[in-house]
Amino acid sequence: MKTPVALVTGYLGSGKTTLIRAMLGSPALGDTAVIVNELGEIGIDHAILRQVDERTVLLASGCVCCTLRGDLADELRDLVDRRATGELPPFTRVVVETTGVADPAPILATLVSEPLVRHQYVLDSVIATVDAQHGLRGDESERQVAAADVLVVTKADLADPADVERSVAVLNPLASVVHAVQGDIDPALLLGRRRHARVGTAQASSDHRAGSHGGHRHEGDVTALSLVLEGPVDWLGFGVWLTMLLHARGREILRVKGLLDVGGEGPLLVDAVQHVVHPAVHLDAWPDGDHRSRLVLIGRGLDPERLERSLRSFVAPGLDRVSFLP
C-alpha cells in the first residue's frame, strides 16, 4: 500500500511553522513522518524523545521529524529505506513542509512523475496557510492557494478572518476553508482532503453553472471559470486539449480540476496544477444526480470564448455554457 503524503505550503509568516508544530504534537499523528526545512525553527526541543541522528528526531507523540537535506525525492526514498531496516519506527503517512516562497508545482511534480517516489507514495492533501492579517501576498501566495485542497486562514485571533476567507474561496472554489489560532485545528480537517475534494469539484461546478460570461475576477486578474459539457467526452481529444493548453499557458493556468463523463458508470477525475497533471482517476459513481462533465479552471487572463472555441475543436460534444464563478 502506498504511503499518503500531505504537503503544507504557505507564504512567509503565514503561520505554516506554527501549524506544523501543532500537528507534530497531536496524538492523532503519532504514526507520521514530518519533513521540515529546519528543525530548530519548529521549536520542538521539549518534545524530543530520542535523537535518531543529526537531522532526525523521534518525538514523544510518536512522530518522526527530519530536516530536508536537498532533493525531496531522495528524502522520501531514504525514509522508506530507513523504515524497512527498522532505523525509523513504522509510519503510515508523511507531511512535507515547503519554504515560504515555494511554488508547489515542482514539488507536486516530484510526487506525480518521479518513478520510485510514485511507486511508494500517493498525494493525500495540499494544505495552504494564509495570514488573516495580510491575506494574499503576490504571485507565489496565489499559486499556493490555487493548488490547495484545504485552506487554513491563520492568526484568526489577531484579525477577523472573514474577508480573507471570502477572498481565498473566490480564488479557489475547489478547496475547503477553515481558520486556526496558534495552529489549533483538528488534523482530520487537513488530511485525506483529496478524497473529499472530488465531491467538492462537482458541487463547485454544478452550483455555479449559470450562463453568462460576466462574473467575479480576483485581484491580479486571477479568475475561476466553470465549464459544463453535455454528453460523453472524447477522453483522448480532451487529453490532447489539456496538454496543449498547459504547455502553452502552464504558468498562467494555476489549476484545472473536474469530473468528465467518458461513457462509464462513474466519472473520470482530472486534476492539474500548472503544468503538472495528476493521473486521472476513474470513480465508481457520480457524487450526485447530475452526470454532465464539469470543469473548473483557475488562472490569469482566462478568455471563456477562446477556451470554448479551442475545446470544441478537440472534444466532440456540444459545450453547454461557460460562466465566471460569481
Sequence and secondary structure as in RCSB ss.txt:
>XXXX:A:sequence
MKTPVALVTGYLGSGKTTLIRAMLGSPALGDTAVIVNELGEIGIDHAILRQVDERTVLLASGCVCCTLRGDLADE
LRDLVDRRATGELPPFTRVVVETTGVADPAPILATLVSEPLVRHQYVLDSVIATVDAQHGLRGDESERQVAAADV
LVVTKADLADPADVERSVAVLNPLASVVHAVQGDIDPALLLGRRRHARVGTAQASSDHRAGSHGGHRHEGDVTAL
SLVLEGPVDWLGFGVWLTMLLHARGREILRVKGLLDVGGEGPLLVDAVQHVVHPAVHLDAWPDGDHRSRLVLIGR
GLDPERLERSLRSFVAPGLDRVSFLP
>XXXX:A:secstr
  EEEEEEEE TTSSHHHHHHHHHT GGGTTEEEEES HHHH  GGGEEEEEETTEEEETTS EEEE  S HHHH
HHHHHHHHHHTSS   SEEEEE  TT  HHHHHHHHHH HHHHHHEEEEEEEEEEETTT   SHHHHHHHHH SE
EEEE TTTS  HHHHHHHHHH TTSEEEE BTTB  GGGTTTHHHHHHHHHHHHHHHT    S   EEGGGEEEE
EEEE S   HHHHHHHHHHHHHHHTTTEEEEEEEE  SSSS EEEEEETTEE   EE SS SSS  SEEEEEEEE
S  HHHHHHHHHHH  S EEEEEE  
